[in-house]
Amino acid sequence: MRANPKKKPLLLGIDTGGTYTDAVLWSETEGPQHGPNKGKVLAKAKALTTRHDLAVGISGAVDAVLQKARTDPADIKLVSMSTTLATNALVEGQGGRVALVMIGFSETDLARDGLKAALGTDPVVFCPGGHDVHGNTAGVDLSGLEAALPELVASVSGFAVCAYFATRNPAHEIAARKLIREKTGLPVTASYELSAKLGGPRRALTTLLNARLISMIDRLVAATEGFLEARKIVAPLMVVRGDGALVSAAFARQRPIETILSGPAASLVGARHMTGLGNAVVSDIGGTTTDVAVLDKGRPRLDPEGATVGGFRTMVEAVAMRTFGLGGDSEVALEDGALNPRILLGPRRLVPLALAGMVHGEAVTAELERQLRAPNPGRMDGRLAVRTGVPERLAAGLSGAEAKLYEMIGAVAVALDKLLISNAQNATLNRLVSRGLVHISGFTPSDAAHVLGKQANWDAATARLGAELFARKRDGRGQFIAATPEAISERVLLTLTRWSAEYILETAFTEDGLDGAATVAHALVQRAVDSHPGIARLSVALDRPVIGLGASAPLHYAGLAELVGNDCVVPEDTDVANALGAVVGQVRVSAEAQVSQPKEGLFRLATGEKVRDFLDEAAAIAAAEADVRAIVAERARDAGTDSAEIDVTTEFRVSTVESQRMFIEAHVVAVASGRPRIAV
């Protein structure tokens, strides 16, 4: 069926997360909408992410959207996606085996910036060479690399190349890249392509991680392209970077490291678009975690030191995001040894009892009812274990105790008070959970919401049984901690809201550079809800509203405003903020140049792959500005926009000697931004 030329062009947003894949169909010109881009969400849907074949989850979400909107796929003129797959891969230590080539470095450099830990058992080749801070060199010797390539080509999926001071002269990285490609045909990432910052080991780390991620992002892009082709959707495919900007899929394939924190960045772009708020604190609550970040003048605050993922500090510009182990499926526990014990939440995620009851039925409810009939509460009441369903090969390497316990756990949930007979077995069970082999089911905020009728997608009767069991736990005086399932459920939901407020304030204090942020935030929220505020009167108010994101945000953030001293805005489409942010963002790319003075009267310009000398400072600066403008214009086209606006800024480092200005160096940056091109 041919596209109707009279129809408005449609844009498709996709977010491939660790658990769910979301899809949004958006019209750029229909309907009233706050924010910089007018538009309207026509349909939205979710499907489980299928890691073994990403196309299955993508098609599930997108097909549901197309069906809801009853639209012709040919009317879709732009497709854009965000993803947490790269982030999750780095956190979980996944990725292809890569050979690291270090030019001009020594083995002692591996000990810096976590490079050795990141390298693990992957091979590394050291070659003489590199440059000094002004781009001068004594030569390079790649014979050792050439000799190692025949063996490496059979054992690695790609190469990462980093040379000493390559940001001032990338000639040796370019030579090594050319040699590797000619001899192996495998992908090669050169460090100068990813960052213009100094700091060799951290630049090598960033390059190594990028090389590992290439195959993963390539599979995601290929899966999406294959789905689009099958549905006859002919449209540019864009990907969200970790700073919230859009780039073409081809661009992202070469620089996948830049997609770390893509999902959270997309949610911030979506929050900005849905609310029209340029200054806000954005809090995104999911099942396992809460992500908090700050919007300033319409753009996410970026981490000035580079994104940290999986314990590794990279040179990638990404949102300054703080993640807390608090969500709708957080473990609910009771403080030990207190007369009036507090409710504790997370950081571990449990399978909500309401969900377990829906999946396993009588097997769960019968055990909970048995525990309720006991005259006294048990320590493991309301807790069950079930296998996760991963392939058996992933259970390889279990100890004798782990294998024995694993055999006792099946595909149907089993109560822990029947399964475990010692504390040692409890530790063994926790190891099986950390391996991803077993899930623990127990009482969570999601169950509390089911008890109170505020959530209804799973089995409320099972949730109520879990709440009854938890309410029977005793305080320091031997009394039940709550009189009814409803009472304990109210306490749990109130605790989640209070903790959310604390984490939001902690983020604000940290952004303001204050020490002890967590302690101060806890004290202030405690005073805000305490009927006895104390002798010292304390209060706090954010200078900007909170934007609440996530499917459960309307529930958990209902009472947030009074605790943070400002409004809390929960947008209508908060449950698909990532997918919406993926499609309403802008392309934004940059290029950098350095001008240094190796000796008096000589000005050396390093831009991309070129190094040139000038005898006049003004001429060197003019050439630098012209170079970065040309480079960023080409990058903008490659990244997917034909309408880029370019801004160039120049920062000088100078000194004054006997009232005379002395040039040290200049840093020239060009930034191009614009809306992505859409199919005609």
C-alpha positions in Angstrom: 0.0 0.0 0.0 1.4 3.4 -1.0 1.8 6.2 1.5 -0.9 8.9 1.4 0.9 12.2 0.6 -1.7 14.1 2.5 -1.1 12.4 5.8 1.2 14.0 8.4 4.6 12.3 8.7 4.8 10.0 11.7 7.8 9.4 13.9 8.5 6.1 15.7 10.4 6.0 19.0 11.8 2.8 20.5 13.5 2.2 23.8 15.2 -1.2 24.2 15.7 -1.6 28.0 16.9 -4.5 30.1 13.4 -5.8 30.8 11.0 -4.0 28.5 11.1 -2.6 25.0 8.8 0.4 24.6 7.5 2.0 21.4 5.8 5.3 20.7 4.2 6.6 17.5 4.3 10.4 17.4 3.0 13.0 15.1 5.3 16.0 14.9 2.6 18.5 13.8 -0.7 17.3 15.2 -2.3 18.5 18.4 -1.3 21.0 21.2 1.8 20.1 23.1 4.1 22.0 25.5 7.8 22.3 24.9 10.0 23.2 21.9 8.4 20.7 19.5 4.6 20.5 19.0 3.2 17.0 18.5 1.1 14.3 19.8 1.5 10.7 21.0 -0.8 8.6 18.8 -0.1 5.2 20.4 2.3 3.5 22.8 3.0 -0.1 23.8 5.5 -2.3 25.7 6.9 -5.8 25.1 9.5 -7.9 26.9 13.0 -7.4 25.7 14.2 -10.6 24.1 18.0 -10.6 24.5 18.5 -13.8 22.5 16.8 -12.1 19.5 16.3 -8.4 20.0 14.0 -8.2 16.9 11.3 -10.2 18.7 10.9 -7.6 21.5 11.1 -4.7 19.0 8.5 -6.2 16.7 6.2 -7.0 19.7 6.2 -3.3 20.8 6.1 -1.7 17.4 3.5 -4.0 15.9 1.3 -3.3 18.9 1.7 0.5 18.3 0.9 0.2 14.6 -2.2 -1.9 15.4 -3.4 0.6 18.1 -2.9 3.6 15.8 -4.2 1.7 12.7 -1.6 3.4 10.6 0.2 2.6 7.4 3.8 1.8 8.2 4.8 3.7 5.0 3.7 6.9 6.7 6.6 6.6 9.3 9.4 9.0 8.2 11.8 8.7 11.1 12.7 6.0 13.6 14.8 6.7 16.7 15.8 4.5 19.5 17.4 4.6 23.0 18.9 1.7 24.8 20.4 0.5 28.1 22.0 -2.5 26.5 25.5 -0.9 26.3 25.2 0.3 29.9 24.0 -3.1 31.1 26.8 -4.9 29.2 29.5 -2.8 30.9 27.9 -3.3 34.3 27.7 -7.0 33.8 31.2 -7.3 32.3 29.9 -8.4 28.8 31.3 -7.7 25.4 33.5 -9.1 22.7 37.2 -10.1 23.3 39.4 -7.3 22.1 43.1 -6.7 21.6 44.5 -3.5 23.0 47.4 -1.8 21.2 49.3 0.7 23.3 51.8 2.8 21.4 54.4 4.7 23.5 53.1 3.4 26.8 54.6 0.9 29.3 53.1 -1.9 31.3 53.0 0.3 34.4 50.4 2.5 32.6 47.9 -0.4 32.8 47.6 0.2 36.5 46.2 3.6 36.0 42.5 4.5 35.8 41.3 0.9 36.2 42.7 0.0 32.8 44.1 -3.4 33.9 40.9 -4.4 35.6 38.9 -3.5 32.5 41.3 -5.4 30.3 41.0 -8.6 32.3 42.4 -11.5 30.3 42.2 -9.7 26.9 45.5 -9.4 25.1 47.6 -6.3 25.0 50.4 -5.3 22.6 53.0 -2.6 23.4 54.8 -0.8 20.6 57.5 2.0 20.8 56.3 5.3 19.6 53.9 8.1 20.6 54.3 11.9 20.6 55.0 14.7 23.1 52.5 17.4 24.2 53.3 19.4 21.0 52.9 16.5 18.6 56.6 15.8 18.1 57.8 12.2 17.8 61.0 10.1 17.7 59.3 7.5 15.4 57.2 4.4 15.8 57.9 0.7 15.5 54.9 -1.5 14.6 56.9 -4.7 13.9 55.8 -6.3 17.1 52.1 -5.6 16.3 52.5 -7.0 12.8 54.1 -10.2 14.2 51.3 -10.7 16.7 48.4 -10.2 14.3 48.2 -13.7 12.8 47.6 -15.2 16.2 45.3 -12.4 17.4 43.0 -12.5 14.4 41.8 -16.0 15.4 41.0 -15.0 19.0 39.6 -11.5 19.1 36.6 -9.7 17.6 38.2 -6.3 17.2 41.1 -4.0 18.2 41.5 -0.8 20.3 44.5 1.4 19.5 45.8 4.1 21.8 49.0 6.1 21.3 50.8 8.5 23.6 49.5 12.1 23.1 47.5 10.9 20.1 45.1 13.9 20.7 48.0 16.2 19.7 49.1 14.0 16.7 47.2 10.8 15.7 49.7 9.7 13.1 50.8 6.6 14.9 47.2 5.5 15.7 46.3 6.0 12.0 49.3 3.8 10.9 48.4 1.1 13.4 44.8 1.1 12.3 45.7 0.9 8.6 48.0 -2.1 9.3 45.4 -4.0 11.4 42.7 -3.5 8.8 44.9 -4.6 6.0 46.1 -7.7 7.8 42.9 -8.8 9.6 39.8 -7.0 8.2 38.5 -6.7 11.8 37.0 -3.5 13.4 39.5 -1.1 14.8 38.8 1.8 17.2 41.4 4.5 17.5 41.4 6.7 20.7 41.6 10.0 18.9 38.3 9.3 17.2 36.5 9.2 20.6 38.1 12.0 22.7 40.3 15.0 22.4 41.1 15.0 26.1 44.5 14.2 27.6 45.0 11.3 29.9 46.3 8.3 28.0 45.2 5.3 30.2 41.6 6.6 30.6 41.4 7.3 26.8 42.7 3.7 26.3 40.0 2.4 28.7 37.3 4.3 26.7 38.7 2.9 23.4 38.8 -0.6 24.8 35.2 -0.5 26.0 34.1 1.0 22.7 35.7 -1.9 20.7 34.0 -4.4 23.0 30.5 -2.9 22.4 30.7 -2.7 18.6 29.2 -6.1 18.0 26.4 -5.7 20.5 25.2 -2.3 19.1 25.7 -3.7 15.6 23.3 -6.5 16.5 20.7 -4.1 17.9 20.9 -1.8 14.9 20.8 -4.8 12.5 17.8 -6.2 14.4 16.0 -2.9 14.1 16.8 -2.4 10.4 15.7 -6.0 9.7 12.4 -5.3 11.4 11.9 -2.0 9.6 12.6 -3.7 6.2 10.2 -6.5 7.0 7.4 -3.9 7.7 8.4 -1.8 4.7 9.2 1.2 6.8 11.7 3.3 4.8 13.0 5.9 7.2 16.3 7.1 8.7 17.2 5.2 11.9 18.6 7.3 14.7 20.1 6.4 18.1 20.2 8.4 21.4 23.7 9.1 22.8 24.4 9.3 26.5 24.2 13.2 26.4 20.7 13.1 25.0 21.6 14.0 21.5 20.6 11.9 18.4 23.0 10.4 15.9 22.5 8.2 12.9 22.6 4.4 13.4 25.8 4.3 11.2 27.4 6.9 13.5 26.4 4.9 16.6 27.8 1.7 15.2 31.3 3.2 15.0 31.1 4.9 18.4 28.9 2.6 20.6 30.6 3.7 23.8 28.7 7.0 23.3 25.4 5.1 23.8 26.1 4.4 27.5 23.3 6.0 29.6 21.3 6.4 26.4 18.1 5.3 28.1 18.3 7.7 31.0 19.4 10.5 28.7 16.4 9.9 26.5 14.1 10.0 29.5 15.4 13.5 30.3 14.7 14.7 26.7 11.3 13.2 27.0 10.6 14.9 30.3 11.6 18.2 28.9 9.4 17.7 25.9 6.3 16.5 27.8 6.4 19.3 30.4 8.0 22.2 28.6 10.2 22.7 31.8 13.7 23.8 31.1 14.9 23.7 34.8 13.8 20.7 36.8 15.0 17.7 38.8 13.9 14.5 36.9 13.3 11.3 39.0 12.6 8.1 37.0 11.3 5.3 39.1 11.3 1.7 37.8 10.9 -1.7 39.3 14.5 -1.9 40.6 16.0 1.5 40.6 15.4 5.2 40.8 17.4 7.5 38.5 17.7 11.2 39.4 19.3 13.9 37.2 19.0 17.7 36.7 17.8 19.7 33.8 19.3 23.1 33.3 18.1 25.5 30.6 16.5 22.7 28.7 19.5 20.4 28.6 20.6 17.6 31.0 23.6 18.4 33.2 26.5 16.3 32.0 29.2 14.6 34.2 32.3 16.9 33.8 34.6 14.0 34.6 33.0 11.6 32.1 30.4 8.9 32.6 31.1 6.1 35.1 29.6 2.8 34.2 30.4 -0.6 35.8 32.9 1.0 38.0 34.9 2.4 35.1 35.4 6.2 34.6 35.3 6.9 30.8 35.9 10.0 28.7 32.3 9.9 27.4 30.1 12.9 27.8 26.9 11.7 29.4 24.2 12.8 31.8 25.2 13.3 35.4 22.8 10.6 36.7 22.6 9.2 40.2 21.1 5.8 40.5 19.5 4.4 43.8 18.3 0.9 44.6 14.7 1.9 45.1 11.7 0.8 43.0 8.3 -0.7 42.9 9.7 -4.2 43.3 12.2 -3.4 46.0 12.6 -5.8 48.9 10.6 -4.7 52.0 12.4 -5.5 55.3 12.2 -4.5 58.9 15.0 -2.8 60.9 16.6 -5.2 63.3 16.8 -4.6 67.1 14.7 -1.5 67.4 11.7 -0.8 69.7 9.9 0.9 66.9 11.6 -0.6 63.8 11.7 1.3 60.6 10.5 -0.1 57.2 13.5 -0.7 55.0 13.4 -0.8 51.2 15.8 -2.4 48.7 18.4 -2.3 47.2 17.6 -5.9 46.2 14.8 -6.5 43.8 12.2 -9.3 44.6 9.5 -10.8 42.4 6.3 -9.3 43.9 4.1 -11.9 45.5 1.2 -10.6 43.4 3.1 -11.4 40.2 4.2 -14.8 41.6 0.6 -15.6 42.5 -0.5 -14.8 39.0 2.1 -17.0 37.5 2.2 -19.9 39.9 -1.3 -19.7 41.4 -2.1 -22.3 44.1 1.5 -23.2 44.7 2.1 -19.7 46.1 -1.2 -19.0 47.9 -1.2 -22.5 49.6 2.2 -21.8 51.2 1.3 -18.3 52.3 -2.0 -19.6 53.9 0.0 -22.4 55.7 2.3 -19.8 57.2 -0.6 -17.6 58.3 -2.1 -20.6 60.2 1.0 -21.0 62.3 0.6 -19.5 65.8 3.7 -17.4 65.6 5.4 -15.6 62.7 8.4 -17.2 61.1 11.6 -15.4 60.0 11.2 -16.6 56.4 7.4 -16.1 56.1 6.3 -14.7 52.7 9.5 -15.6 50.9 9.7 -18.1 48.0 12.3 -19.2 45.5 12.0 -20.2 41.9 14.4 -20.8 39.0 14.8 -17.9 36.5 14.7 -20.2 33.5 18.1 -19.5 32.1 19.8 -22.2 30.0 21.4 -25.0 32.1 24.8 -24.2 30.7 24.8 -21.0 32.7 24.7 -23.1 35.9 28.2 -24.6 35.2 30.8 -24.3 37.9 28.4 -24.5 40.9 29.9 -25.7 44.2 28.5 -28.9 45.8 26.3 -27.0 48.2 25.1 -24.6 45.4 24.3 -27.5 43.0 22.4 -29.4 45.7 20.3 -26.4 46.6 19.7 -25.5 43.0 18.4 -29.0 42.4 15.8 -28.5 45.1 14.5 -25.3 43.4 12.3 -25.9 40.4 10.2 -24.0 37.9 7.4 -23.7 40.5 7.9 -21.4 43.5 8.9 -23.1 46.8 8.7 -21.6 50.3 12.0 -20.7 51.9 11.0 -22.1 55.3 10.7 -25.5 53.6 13.8 -25.1 51.5 16.4 -23.7 54.0 17.5 -25.3 57.2 20.5 -23.2 58.1 22.0 -19.8 57.8 24.7 -21.3 55.6 22.1 -22.3 53.1 20.7 -18.8 53.1 24.1 -17.5 52.0 24.2 -20.3 49.3 20.8 -19.2 48.0 22.0 -15.6 47.8 24.9 -16.7 45.6 22.5 -18.5 43.3 20.5 -15.2 43.1 23.6 -13.2 42.3 24.4 -15.7 39.5 21.0 -15.0 37.9 19.9 -18.6 38.4 17.2 -18.1 41.1 14.6 -15.4 41.8 13.3 -14.6 45.3 9.7 -13.7 45.7 8.5 -11.6 48.6 6.5 -8.6 49.8 7.2 -5.4 47.8 5.7 -1.9 47.3 4.0 -3.3 44.2 2.2 -5.7 46.5 1.3 -2.9 48.9 -0.3 -1.0 46.0 -2.3 -4.1 45.1 -3.6 -4.4 48.6 -4.8 -0.8 48.6 -6.4 -1.1 45.2 -3.9 1.4 43.6 -2.4 -1.2 41.3 -4.4 -4.1 39.6 -2.3 -5.7 36.9 -1.4 -8.8 39.0 -3.1 -11.0 41.7 -4.3 -8.8 44.6 -5.4 -11.7 46.8 -1.8 -13.1 46.9 -0.5 -9.6 47.7 -2.9 -9.4 50.6 -1.7 -12.7 52.1 1.9 -11.3 51.9 0.9 -8.1 53.6 -0.9 -10.1 56.4 2.3 -12.1 57.0 4.5 -9.0 57.1 2.1 -7.2 59.5 2.6 -10.1 61.9 6.2 -9.3 62.4 7.0 -8.0 65.9 8.6 -4.9 67.2 11.0 -4.6 70.1 8.2 -4.9 72.6 6.8 -8.1 71.0 3.8 -6.4 69.4 2.6 -6.8 65.8 4.1 -4.0 63.7 0.7 -3.3 62.1 -2.9 -4.2 62.8 -4.1 -4.8 59.3 -2.7 -5.6 55.8 -3.9 -2.1 54.7 -2.1 -0.4 57.6 1.3 -2.0 56.7 0.7 -1.3 53.0 0.2 2.4 53.7 3.4 2.5 55.7 5.3 0.9 52.9 4.1 3.3 50.3 4.7 6.3 52.5 8.3 5.0 53.1 8.9 4.8 49.4 7.7 8.3 48.9 9.9 9.6 51.7 12.9 7.8 50.5 12.3 9.2 47.0 12.3 12.7 48.5 15.6 11.9 50.3 17.3 10.7 47.2 16.1 13.7 45.2 17.4 16.1 47.8 20.6 14.1 48.1 21.1 14.6 44.4 20.5 18.3 44.7 22.9 18.7 47.6 25.6 16.7 45.7 25.1 18.9 42.6 25.6 21.9 44.8 28.9 20.4 46.0 27.8 19.9 49.6 29.3 17.2 51.8 27.2 14.7 53.8 24.3 15.0 51.3 22.6 11.8 52.3 22.6 12.5 56.0 21.3 16.1 55.6 18.6 14.9 53.1 17.4 12.2 55.6 17.3 14.7 58.5 15.3 17.3 56.5 12.7 14.9 55.2 12.4 13.4 58.7 11.7 16.9 60.1 9.2 17.6 57.3 6.9 14.7 58.3 7.7 14.6 62.0 5.0 16.0 64.3 7.8 17.1 66.7 10.2 19.1 64.5 12.7 19.8 67.3 14.3 23.0 68.8 16.0 23.9 65.6 13.6 24.7 62.8 14.8 23.3 59.5 13.2 23.5 56.1 14.3 23.0 52.5 12.9 23.7 49.1 14.2 22.9 45.7 14.6 25.9 43.4 12.9 24.0 40.5 10.0 21.4 40.3 10.4 17.7 40.1 9.4 15.8 37.0 8.3 12.2 37.9 8.8 9.5 35.3 8.0 5.8 35.3 4.8 3.8 35.2 4.4 3.9 39.0 5.3 7.7 39.3 1.6 8.8 39.6 1.3 6.6 42.6 4.6 6.9 44.5 5.1 10.7 43.8 1.6 11.8 44.8 2.8 13.2 48.2 6.3 14.2 47.0 5.8 18.0 46.6 5.4 18.8 50.3 8.6 16.9 51.1 10.8 18.7 48.5 9.3 22.1 48.8 8.3 22.4 45.1 5.8 21.1 42.6 6.0 17.5 41.3 4.8 17.2 37.7 3.9 13.7 36.4 3.3 13.9 32.6 0.6 11.9 30.9 2.9 9.7 29.0 5.4 9.2 31.8 5.5 5.4 31.3 7.2 5.8 27.9 9.4 8.8 28.5 12.5 7.1 27.1 10.8 6.1 23.8 9.3 9.6 23.4 12.7 11.2 24.2 14.3 9.1 21.5 12.1 10.6 18.8 11.8 14.3 19.8 15.5 14.9 20.4 18.0 16.8 18.3 21.3 15.8 16.5 24.2 17.4 18.4 27.9 16.7 17.5 31.2 18.6 18.2 34.7 18.9 16.9 37.8 20.2 18.7 41.2 21.6 17.8 44.3 22.5 19.8 46.8 25.3 19.1 50.0 25.1 21.1 53.4 26.9 20.9 56.2 24.4 20.8 58.7 27.3 20.7 58.5 31.0 20.6 56.9 32.2 17.3 55.7 28.8 16.2 52.0 27.9 16.5 51.1 24.3 16.0 47.5 23.4 15.1 46.2 19.8 15.7 42.8 19.2 14.2 41.5 15.6 13.7 44.1 13.8 11.6 46.0 17.0 10.6 48.9 18.8 12.2 50.1 22.1 10.8 52.5 24.9 11.8 51.9 28.7 11.6 54.2 31.6 12.2 51.3 33.8 13.3 48.9 33.2 16.2 45.9 34.9 14.6 46.4 32.8 11.4 46.6 29.6 13.5 43.4 30.4 15.4 41.6 31.4 12.2 42.6 28.1 10.6 41.5 26.1 13.7 38.1 27.7 13.7 37.7 27.1 10.0 38.8 23.4 10.4 36.4 22.6 13.3 33.6 24.3 11.5 34.2 22.2 8.4 34.7 19.0 10.4 31.6 19.4 12.5 29.4 20.2 9.5 30.5 16.9 7.9 29.9 15.1 11.2 26.4 16.6 11.5 25.5 15.3 8.1 26.9 11.9 9.0 25.0 12.0 12.3 21.7 12.6 10.4 20.9 16.3 10.0 20.8 18.6 7.0 19.9 21.7 9.0 22.6 22.1 11.6 23.4 25.4 13.3 27.1 25.7 14.2 28.6 27.6 17.2 32.4 28.0 17.6 34.0 28.9 20.9 37.7 29.5 21.6 39.4 29.4 25.0 42.9 30.8 25.5 45.5 29.9 28.0 47.9 32.8 28.4 50.4 34.2 31.0 51.7 37.6 31.6 55.5 38.2 31.9 56.7 41.7 32.5 53.3 43.1 31.3 53.6 41.1 28.1 51.0 38.6 27.0 52.5 35.1 26.5 50.4 32.6 24.5 50.4 29.0 25.9 47.6 27.2 24.0 44.1 27.6 22.7 41.2 25.1 22.7 38.7 25.6 19.8 35.3 23.8 19.9 32.6 23.7 17.3 29.1 22.4 18.1 26.5 21.6 15.5 22.9 20.9 16.3 19.7 20.4 14.4 16.6 18.2 13.9 17.2 14.9 12.2 16.3 14.5 8.5 13.2 12.6 7.8 12.2 10.6 4.8 10.4 12.4 2.0 
